[in-house]
Amino acid sequence: MTDYTIAAIPTLYNGRQYRSRLEAKWAAFFDLLGWPHEYEPFDLGKWSPDFRILSQEGVSALVEVKPIDQEDEAVTQRMTEAANAAGFTGPLLLLGNCPDFSREIPEIGWMPHRGLCWGSAMLVWIIDPYAPRFAADILEFSDDPTLWGGIFTRATGSIVSATELYGYREHSSLLWARACNAVQWRPEE
């Protein structure tokens, strides 16, 4: 497990007190992506998720935020064990300091792939089936062995093909910058 040496800075965002500025940044980013979410929704015994992201399809993802730049295996193991013990079958997501915008399809963090090991969670934009707009979602490769190349499972549970995905790296990066600005330190007036 990583030893976190930087002290968390409690941060007020949108009327809610977050334990750290990093958690507040992610909350602001979720807001800008249009993802309904709950902060510290419940306790699973060995793990209390930082967020639960809710989808229109009724699927929820449990999220942990840590000041990291690479996957922390001790954290992912604790998340997996606690979710399994609680009978949670939805997506799990570990988020770090910042999404990786260096790739055409940004990597937002890490999630379990095919239930076996953790890997990159990709932030994509797809046509929203509920409204005439593009919507952000998280993808993992499908665990269905009958599907091949370019087929992904959305965190919301739907299957999409690679031809329906858009990276919008620049747009996503601008949204992250806006989220960071929304929670930056401001001196008391």
C-alpha positions in Angstrom: 0.0 0.0 0.0 1.2 3.5 -0.8 2.2 5.7 2.0 0.5 9.0 1.3 2.7 11.8 2.6 0.7 14.9 1.5 -1.9 15.9 4.0 -5.5 16.2 2.7 -6.9 19.7 2.6 -10.6 19.8 3.5 -12.3 21.7 0.7 -15.8 23.2 0.3 -17.4 22.8 -3.1 -21.0 23.4 -4.1 -22.1 23.6 -0.5 -20.5 20.3 0.6 -17.4 19.8 2.7 -15.0 17.2 1.1 -12.2 15.6 3.1 -9.7 16.5 0.4 -9.3 19.0 -2.4 -8.7 16.0 -4.8 -12.1 14.6 -3.9 -13.7 18.0 -4.5 -12.0 18.2 -7.9 -13.5 14.8 -8.9 -16.9 15.9 -7.6 -16.7 19.1 -9.8 -15.5 16.9 -12.8 -18.5 14.6 -12.3 -20.8 17.6 -12.3 -19.3 18.9 -15.5 -19.6 15.4 -17.1 -23.3 15.3 -16.0 -22.8 12.3 -13.8 -25.1 12.3 -10.8 -23.1 11.2 -7.7 -23.3 10.8 -4.0 -20.4 11.6 -1.7 -19.5 8.9 0.9 -22.7 7.0 0.3 -22.2 4.1 2.7 -19.7 1.8 4.5 -18.9 -1.7 3.2 -16.9 -2.8 6.3 -13.3 -2.8 5.0 -14.0 0.0 2.6 -16.1 3.1 2.5 -16.4 4.4 -1.1 -15.7 8.0 -1.7 -18.4 8.3 -4.3 -21.3 6.4 -5.9 -21.9 7.5 -9.5 -25.4 6.8 -10.7 -26.5 6.2 -14.3 -29.8 6.7 -16.1 -29.9 2.9 -16.6 -29.9 2.4 -12.8 -26.3 1.0 -12.6 -24.1 2.6 -10.0 -20.3 2.6 -9.9 -18.4 2.8 -6.6 -15.4 5.1 -6.6 -12.3 5.5 -4.5 -10.1 8.6 -4.9 -6.4 8.5 -3.9 -3.4 10.9 -4.5 -1.7 8.4 -6.9 -0.5 8.3 -10.5 -0.5 4.6 -10.9 -2.7 1.7 -9.7 -2.4 0.9 -6.0 -2.8 -2.9 -5.8 -3.5 -2.9 -2.0 -6.3 -0.4 -2.5 -7.9 -2.2 -5.5 -7.7 -5.5 -3.6 -9.5 -3.9 -0.6 -12.1 -2.4 -2.9 -12.7 -5.8 -4.6 -12.9 -7.8 -1.4 -15.3 -5.3 0.2 -17.6 -5.1 -2.9 -17.7 -8.9 -3.2 -18.5 -9.4 0.5 -21.3 -6.9 0.2 -22.7 -8.5 -3.0 -22.0 -5.4 -5.1 -21.8 -6.4 -8.8 -21.5 -3.0 -10.4 -18.4 -1.3 -11.6 -15.5 -0.2 -9.3 -13.3 2.7 -10.1 -10.1 3.9 -8.6 -9.2 7.6 -9.5 -5.9 9.3 -9.0 -4.4 12.8 -9.2 -5.5 13.5 -12.7 -6.9 11.7 -15.8 -4.3 10.9 -18.5 -5.1 13.2 -21.4 -2.0 12.2 -23.4 -3.9 9.4 -25.2 -6.6 9.9 -27.9 -9.1 8.3 -25.5 -8.3 9.6 -22.1 -7.7 7.2 -19.2 -9.6 8.4 -16.2 -8.3 5.8 -13.7 -8.4 2.0 -13.1 -11.2 -0.6 -12.9 -11.5 -4.4 -12.9 -11.4 -6.0 -16.4 -13.2 -9.2 -16.9 -13.3 -9.7 -13.1 -9.7 -10.8 -13.1 -7.3 -7.9 -12.9 -7.5 -4.1 -12.8 -6.6 -2.1 -15.9 -7.3 1.3 -17.4 -10.7 2.9 -17.3 -11.3 4.9 -20.5 -13.3 8.2 -20.6 -15.3 8.3 -23.8 -18.2 10.2 -25.3 -21.0 8.4 -27.0 -24.4 9.4 -28.3 -26.8 9.5 -25.4 -29.8 7.3 -26.0 -31.9 9.5 -23.6 -31.2 12.8 -25.3 -29.9 14.2 -28.5 -26.3 14.9 -27.2 -23.0 13.3 -26.5 -22.6 11.9 -23.0 -19.4 10.9 -21.1 -19.1 7.3 -19.9 -16.4 4.9 -18.7 -15.5 1.8 -20.7 -13.9 -1.5 -20.1 -13.4 -4.3 -22.6 -16.3 -6.7 -22.7 -16.0 -10.0 -20.8 -18.2 -11.8 -23.4 -15.9 -14.2 -25.3 -18.2 -14.2 -28.3 -17.5 -10.5 -28.8 -14.2 -9.4 -30.3 -12.0 -6.3 -31.2 -13.6 -2.9 -30.7 -16.5 -4.0 -28.5 -16.7 -2.5 -25.1 -18.9 -2.6 -22.0 -20.0 0.8 -20.7 -19.9 1.3 -17.0 -23.7 1.7 -17.3 -24.0 -1.8 -18.5 -24.6 -1.3 -22.2 -22.5 -2.7 -25.1 -21.2 -0.3 -27.7 -18.8 -0.7 -30.7 -15.7 1.2 -31.3 -17.4 3.1 -34.2 -19.7 4.7 -31.6 -16.9 6.0 -29.4 -15.4 9.5 -29.4 -12.4 10.5 -27.3 -12.8 14.3 -27.2 -9.5 14.5 -25.4 -9.3 18.3 -25.6 -12.9 18.8 -24.4 -12.4 16.4 -21.5 -9.1 18.1 -20.6 -10.8 21.5 -20.5 -13.5 20.2 -18.3 -10.9 18.8 -15.9 -9.2 22.3 -15.8 -12.6 23.9 -15.1 -13.2 21.4 -12.3 -9.7 22.2 -10.8 -10.4 25.9 -11.0 -13.8 25.4 -9.3 -12.1 24.1 -6.1 -8.9 26.1 -6.1 -7.8 27.7 -2.8 -9.2 31.2 -2.3 -8.1 33.4 0.5 -10.7 34.5 3.0 -12.0 38.0 2.2 
